[in-house]
Amino acid sequence: MENQNTDVLAHIGGEWITTGNWRDNINPANTQEIIGRSVECGTVETKAAIAAAKAAFSSWRKVPAPVRGDIIAKAARLMAERKDELAMALSREEGKTLAESQGEVQKSIRILEFLSGEGRRNGGDVIPSEMVDTFCYTTRQPLGVVSLITPWNFPVAIPTWKIAPALIAGNTVVFKPASLTPLTGRMVTEIYLDAGLPPGVLNFITGPGSTVGEEMIRHPDIAAISFTGSNEVGMKLSATAAELHKKCQCEMGGKNPLVLLEDGDIDQAVSAALKGAFGSTGQRCTATSRVIVERPVYERFVGKLIEGAKEIRVGNPLSDSIQMGPSVDANQFAEVHKYIEIGKEEGAKLCIGGNKITAGEMANGFFTEPTIFSDVKPDMRIAQEEIFGPVLAVIPVDSFDAAIDVANGVQYGLSASIYTRDLAKAQRFVEMIEVGITHVNAPTVGGEAQLPFGGTKATGVGEREMGTTAIHFYSELKTVYINYASQKQETNLY
């Protein structure tokens, strides 16, 4: 088979298979380059993957949790060995700069290292009973077969942080990556398989959400679904899961604010805003898409922000000197430029950028200039709706209280940050901001493996991911009462 190293087959029940139908995997930095192909699965293959996972569940759940954790620890070592190869594939098919891709892989290694320990921590609590000669405790048990549906923007880290806790909890998995990033999905799957998973425990399928995704949600043998992606898809998925009485976890959009108060460090805030808005081409759910600035420092901040944006080097993500790559595909590219036009029509001031880049080696890619709008009003669409691209809206406010109101005045609630030297205001911000992740004097982006990740409001449905809470979604809590009395006793349970 041509391009054997970059073609992506499905993995079902321990075997790599093809359907004969293929989808091209295109480099977003150069659409003339076909990286490889991915097999297009359908309902038949999805049902087969679910059946394989169901068949493997009864034996996998009996494997001691510390042994399951050892497999995850080995996966961490394998990922470290394959770090450069994995990062290169990520940059080629998704468009992150090579440095960003290496950072994502390194974070994934840390996630595996941390979660491997959950095999030895995955316990419950001993709780005193009101009754004599009664021993009470809680324990966690696996759900069964779980569906994991992941996005293209973090195609290594997000599958890693979903698959690991699902397996450690004793579940079997059907994993579908985004159609735009099948190669990294295959490589992540291979790492888990090479770490020693038995056949059928982890099944990997590629294909459209309209067929593969639907079956992964509706099939009666699926116990739970974990999804990361758009709000439109996630809300429909969660409604369907509720109707079918399936456990569901959805991580969706963000419209994350960075707040700068007049006493905050302007240079630090500028650096954080540039990193948060334009890192990963703005294509992450924790990206800084709004900056809310008190008026006494507004003009100084905007001026420094524009100067910083001028220095950002856009181009081929495999080049060491490049700081920002392309949008992931033609649809996302068009979406970004649709919102740039909306910003102009709404009356926001276009300070810098806004254009497609078509010169030189970027002629065949989806490149956009770093774009900043100032004098944005809180109710403008560019201040309310997720753009998922290198577009930043700067909003002036008159007070700290107004900044809080504007920051909370969107449907999303993932991440936020504030820059201030006032400890009291920083603490009030932490208490009042309606998000799942809060940063003080740090960017909106970033998260550590040992800490929970997730949002509120329209951003999140279900329990948090990562950290010690990751395993909660993938397990059921069981309460146990053991009466060890030598004779019958009366109970006072109601």
C-alpha positions in Angstrom: 0.0 0.0 0.0 1.3 3.5 -0.9 2.2 5.8 1.9 2.0 2.9 4.4 3.5 5.0 7.2 0.9 7.7 6.9 -2.2 5.8 5.9 -4.7 5.3 8.7 -6.6 2.0 9.1 -9.3 1.2 11.7 -8.4 -1.0 14.6 -11.1 -3.4 15.8 -10.8 -6.3 18.1 -7.0 -6.5 17.8 -6.9 -6.2 14.0 -6.1 -3.3 11.6 -8.8 -3.2 8.9 -9.9 -1.2 5.9 -13.2 -0.6 4.2 -11.8 0.3 0.8 -13.1 3.9 1.2 -10.6 6.6 1.8 -10.3 10.2 2.8 -7.3 12.4 1.9 -5.4 13.9 4.9 -4.3 17.4 3.7 -1.6 19.6 5.1 -3.3 22.9 6.0 0.0 24.8 5.5 0.2 23.5 1.9 -3.0 22.1 0.5 -1.0 20.7 -2.4 0.5 18.1 0.0 -1.5 15.0 0.7 0.0 13.6 3.9 -1.8 10.3 3.6 -5.3 8.8 3.7 -7.7 7.6 6.4 -10.2 4.8 6.0 -13.8 5.8 6.1 -15.7 3.6 8.5 -19.5 3.3 8.6 -22.2 1.8 10.8 -21.0 -1.8 10.1 -17.5 -1.1 11.4 -18.7 0.9 14.3 -21.0 -1.9 15.5 -18.1 -4.3 15.1 -15.9 -2.1 17.3 -18.6 -1.8 20.0 -19.1 -5.6 19.9 -15.3 -6.2 20.2 -15.2 -3.8 23.2 -18.2 -5.5 24.8 -16.5 -8.9 24.4 -13.3 -7.7 26.0 -15.0 -6.0 29.0 -15.6 -8.9 31.3 -11.9 -10.0 31.3 -10.4 -6.4 31.3 -12.4 -5.3 34.3 -10.9 -8.2 36.3 -7.4 -7.0 35.6 -6.2 -5.4 38.9 -6.3 -1.6 38.7 -2.5 -1.3 39.6 -1.8 -3.6 36.6 -3.9 -1.5 34.3 -2.0 1.6 35.7 1.3 -0.1 34.8 0.1 -0.3 31.1 -0.6 3.4 31.2 2.9 4.0 32.7 4.4 2.0 29.8 2.4 4.1 27.3 4.0 7.2 28.9 7.5 5.8 28.2 6.6 4.9 24.7 5.2 8.3 24.0 8.4 9.9 25.3 10.4 7.7 22.9 8.1 8.7 19.9 7.8 12.3 20.9 9.5 13.8 17.9 7.7 11.6 15.4 4.4 12.4 17.0 5.0 16.1 17.1 6.0 16.2 13.5 2.8 14.4 12.5 0.7 16.8 14.6 2.2 19.9 13.0 1.8 18.5 9.5 -1.9 17.6 9.7 -3.2 20.2 12.2 -0.9 23.2 11.6 0.5 23.9 15.1 4.1 25.1 15.1 6.5 22.4 15.8 7.3 23.9 19.2 3.6 23.9 20.1 3.3 20.3 19.0 6.2 19.3 21.1 4.7 21.0 24.0 1.4 19.2 23.5 3.1 15.8 23.3 5.1 16.6 26.5 1.9 17.5 28.3 0.4 14.2 27.1 3.3 12.4 28.6 2.8 14.1 31.9 -0.9 13.2 31.8 -0.1 9.5 31.3 2.5 9.6 34.1 0.0 11.1 36.5 -3.0 9.1 35.5 -1.0 5.8 35.7 -0.9 6.3 39.4 -4.7 6.3 39.6 -4.5 2.5 39.3 -3.1 2.5 42.8 -5.3 5.4 44.1 -8.6 4.3 42.5 -10.4 3.4 45.8 -13.2 4.6 47.9 -13.8 5.6 51.5 -14.4 3.8 54.7 -17.3 5.5 56.5 -18.6 4.8 60.0 -22.0 3.2 60.4 -24.8 4.1 62.9 -25.2 0.3 63.5 -23.1 -2.0 65.6 -21.1 -4.7 63.9 -21.5 -3.0 60.5 -18.7 -2.1 58.1 -19.5 0.5 55.5 -17.4 1.6 52.6 -17.6 2.9 49.0 -15.9 1.5 45.9 -15.7 2.5 42.2 -16.7 0.1 39.4 -16.3 0.4 35.6 -19.3 1.4 33.4 -18.7 -0.9 30.4 -18.1 0.2 26.9 -17.4 3.9 26.5 -17.3 6.1 23.4 -14.6 8.8 23.1 -15.1 11.4 20.4 -12.2 13.9 20.2 -11.5 17.2 18.2 -8.8 18.2 15.8 -7.2 21.1 17.9 -5.5 18.9 20.5 -5.4 15.6 18.7 -2.8 14.0 21.1 -3.6 15.5 24.5 -7.4 15.2 24.5 -7.5 11.5 23.4 -4.7 10.8 25.9 -6.6 12.4 28.8 -9.8 10.5 27.9 -8.5 7.1 27.1 -6.2 6.7 30.1 -8.8 7.2 32.9 -11.4 5.2 31.0 -9.0 2.2 30.8 -7.7 2.5 34.4 -11.3 2.5 35.6 -11.7 -0.9 33.9 -13.8 0.2 30.9 -13.3 -0.8 27.3 -13.1 1.9 24.6 -14.2 2.9 21.1 -12.2 5.9 20.1 -13.0 8.2 17.1 -10.6 11.1 16.4 -11.6 14.1 14.3 -11.6 13.4 10.6 -9.0 16.2 10.1 -6.4 14.5 12.4 -6.5 10.8 11.9 -2.8 10.2 11.8 -2.1 11.5 15.3 -5.2 9.5 16.4 -3.7 6.3 15.0 -0.3 7.0 16.5 -1.8 7.6 20.0 -3.7 4.3 19.6 -0.6 2.5 18.6 1.1 3.7 21.8 -1.6 2.3 24.0 -1.7 -1.0 22.1 2.1 -1.4 22.2 2.0 -0.8 25.9 0.2 -4.1 26.3 -3.6 -3.7 25.9 -5.4 -7.0 25.2 -7.4 -7.2 21.9 -10.7 -5.4 21.9 -9.9 -3.2 24.9 -9.2 -0.2 22.8 -10.8 0.1 19.3 -10.1 2.9 16.9 -12.3 4.0 14.0 -12.3 6.9 11.6 -15.2 8.3 9.7 -17.9 11.0 9.6 -19.8 11.9 12.8 -23.1 11.6 10.9 -22.7 7.8 10.8 -19.8 6.7 13.0 -20.6 9.3 15.7 -24.3 8.6 15.8 -23.8 4.9 16.3 -21.2 5.5 19.0 -23.9 7.5 20.9 -27.1 5.5 20.2 -25.9 1.9 20.3 -27.5 0.1 23.3 -24.2 -1.4 24.4 -22.6 2.0 24.9 -22.6 3.0 28.6 -21.2 6.5 28.4 -19.9 9.1 25.9 -17.2 11.6 26.4 -17.1 14.3 23.7 -15.0 17.4 23.1 -16.0 19.7 20.2 -18.5 22.3 19.1 -21.4 23.5 21.2 -23.9 22.7 18.4 -22.8 19.1 18.3 -22.2 18.7 22.0 -25.7 20.0 23.1 -27.4 17.7 20.6 -25.3 14.8 21.9 -26.0 15.5 25.5 -29.8 15.7 24.8 -29.7 12.4 23.0 -27.7 10.8 25.8 -30.2 12.1 28.4 -33.0 10.5 26.4 -31.2 7.2 26.3 -30.2 7.4 30.0 -26.5 7.3 29.1 -23.8 9.0 31.1 -22.4 11.9 29.1 -19.5 14.3 29.4 -19.1 17.2 26.9 -16.4 19.9 26.8 -17.3 22.6 24.3 -16.7 26.2 23.5 -15.1 29.2 25.2 -15.0 33.0 25.0 -12.3 33.5 27.5 -11.6 37.0 29.0 -8.3 38.4 30.2 -9.0 41.4 32.5 -6.4 44.1 33.0 -7.0 46.5 35.9 -5.3 49.9 36.0 -2.8 48.6 38.6 -1.9 45.5 36.7 1.4 44.9 34.9 0.7 46.0 31.3 3.7 44.3 29.8 2.8 41.0 31.4 -0.8 41.4 30.3 0.3 42.2 26.7 2.5 39.1 26.6 -0.3 36.9 28.0 -2.8 38.3 25.5 -0.6 37.7 22.5 0.2 34.2 23.7 -3.5 33.4 24.5 -4.9 34.9 21.3 -2.4 33.8 18.7 -0.8 30.7 20.1 -2.1 27.6 18.2 -3.6 30.2 15.7 -6.3 30.8 18.3 -7.6 27.3 17.8 -8.0 26.2 21.4 -10.9 26.3 23.8 -8.9 28.3 26.4 -7.7 30.9 23.9 -7.9 34.5 24.9 -10.6 36.0 22.7 -11.5 39.0 24.7 -9.3 41.5 26.7 -11.2 43.7 29.1 -9.2 46.8 30.1 -9.9 49.6 32.6 -9.8 53.0 30.8 -6.8 54.6 32.5 -4.5 52.1 30.9 -6.5 51.2 27.8 -4.7 53.3 25.2 -1.3 52.2 26.5 -2.3 48.6 26.5 -3.7 48.7 22.9 -0.6 50.4 21.6 1.7 47.8 23.1 -0.6 45.0 22.0 -0.4 46.2 18.4 3.4 46.5 18.5 3.6 43.0 19.8 1.3 41.6 17.2 3.5 43.1 14.5 6.4 40.9 15.6 4.5 37.6 15.3 6.0 35.5 12.6 3.4 33.6 10.5 4.3 30.7 8.2 5.2 27.1 7.7 4.7 25.5 11.2 7.7 23.2 10.7 10.1 26.2 10.6 11.9 26.9 13.9 11.4 30.7 13.5 7.6 30.6 13.0 5.2 31.5 15.9 1.8 31.0 14.2 0.6 28.5 11.7 -2.5 28.2 9.5 -6.1 27.5 10.3 -6.8 23.8 10.2 -8.9 23.7 7.0 -10.9 25.7 4.5 -14.0 25.7 6.6 -12.3 27.1 9.7 -10.4 29.6 7.5 -13.7 30.9 6.1 -15.2 31.1 9.5 -12.4 33.3 10.8 -12.7 35.7 7.9 -16.5 35.7 8.2 -16.1 37.1 11.8 -13.5 39.6 10.7 -16.0 41.0 8.3 -18.7 41.0 11.0 -16.3 42.9 13.3 -15.9 45.6 10.7 -19.6 45.8 10.0 -20.4 46.1 13.7 -18.2 49.2 14.0 -15.3 47.8 15.9 -11.9 49.4 15.1 -9.6 47.1 13.1 -6.2 47.9 14.6 -4.1 45.4 12.8 -4.4 42.3 10.5 -7.6 41.0 9.1 -6.1 39.8 5.8 -5.5 36.4 4.3 -1.8 35.8 3.6 -1.2 34.5 0.1 2.5 35.4 -0.5 5.3 33.0 -1.1 5.2 29.6 0.5 1.9 30.5 2.2 0.1 30.8 -1.1 -1.5 27.3 -0.8 -2.2 27.4 2.9 -4.9 28.8 5.3 -3.0 31.7 6.8 -4.4 34.8 8.4 -2.7 37.8 9.8 -2.9 38.2 13.6 -6.0 40.4 14.0 -6.9 42.9 16.7 -10.1 44.8 17.1 -10.3 47.7 19.7 -13.3 49.8 20.9 -15.3 46.6 20.9 -18.7 46.7 22.7 -19.7 43.8 24.9 -22.8 42.9 22.9 -21.0 42.7 19.5 -20.9 39.3 18.0 -17.1 39.3 17.9 -17.3 39.7 21.7 -20.0 37.1 22.2 -19.4 34.2 19.8 -16.5 31.8 19.6 -14.4 32.4 16.5 -11.6 29.8 17.0 -9.0 31.8 15.1 -6.4 34.6 15.5 -8.9 37.3 16.2 -8.8 39.3 19.5 -11.5 41.8 20.7 -10.4 44.5 23.2 -13.1 46.1 25.3 -12.7 49.2 27.5 -14.5 49.4 30.9 -14.8 52.0 33.6 -14.4 49.9 36.7 -13.6 46.5 38.2 -17.3 45.7 38.7 -17.9 46.6 35.1 -15.1 44.3 34.1 -16.7 41.4 36.0 -20.1 42.0 34.4 -18.6 42.1 30.9 -16.4 39.0 31.6 -19.5 37.1 32.8 -21.7 38.4 30.0 -21.3 35.5 27.6 -22.8 32.0 27.4 -19.5 30.3 27.9 -17.5 29.7 31.1 -14.2 27.9 30.6 -11.2 30.0 31.5 -10.4 33.6 32.6 -7.5 35.6 33.9 -6.9 38.9 35.7 -3.9 41.1 35.9 -3.8 43.2 39.1 -1.5 43.9 42.1 -4.6 44.2 44.3 -5.0 40.9 46.3 -8.5 41.8 47.4 -9.7 42.4 43.8 -7.9 39.3 42.6 -9.7 37.2 45.2 -13.1 38.8 44.4 -12.5 38.0 40.8 -11.8 34.3 41.6 -15.0 34.2 43.6 -17.2 36.0 41.1 -16.0 34.9 37.7 -18.3 32.3 36.1 -15.7 29.9 34.8 -14.2 26.5 35.6 -10.5 27.7 35.4 -9.2 31.0 36.8 -5.7 32.5 36.5 -4.3 35.4 38.4 -1.5 37.2 36.7 -1.1 34.4 34.2 -2.6 33.7 30.7 -6.0 32.1 30.1 -4.3 29.1 28.3 -2.5 26.2 29.8 -3.3 23.5 32.4 -1.4 21.0 34.4 -1.9 17.2 34.3 -2.7 16.9 38.0 -5.4 19.5 38.0 -9.0 19.3 36.8 -10.0 20.8 33.5 -13.4 21.9 32.4 -16.0 24.7 32.3 -19.4 26.0 33.4 -22.5 27.3 31.6 -22.6 26.4 27.9 -19.0 25.2 28.0 -19.4 22.0 29.9 -21.7 19.1 30.6 -20.8 16.4 33.1 -17.8 15.9 35.3 -14.3 17.5 35.0 -11.5 15.9 33.0 -7.8 15.4 34.0 -6.5 15.5 37.6 -7.7 13.2 40.3 -11.3 13.8 39.2 -10.7 12.3 35.7 -11.6 8.8 36.7 -15.0 9.8 38.3 -16.8 10.1 35.0 -15.7 6.7 33.9 -16.8 4.8 37.1 -19.8 4.3 39.2 -19.7 4.8 43.0 -21.1 1.8 44.9 -21.9 2.0 48.7 -21.5 -1.2 50.6 -22.9 -2.2 54.1 -21.5 -5.4 55.6 -23.2 -6.8 58.8 -20.7 -9.1 60.5 -22.8 -9.6 63.6 -23.0 -13.2 65.0 -26.8 -12.9 65.4 -29.7 -11.0 63.8 -29.8 -7.3 64.6 -32.4 -4.6 64.1 -31.5 -1.9 61.6 -32.5 1.7 61.7 -32.0 2.4 58.0 -34.7 4.4 56.2 
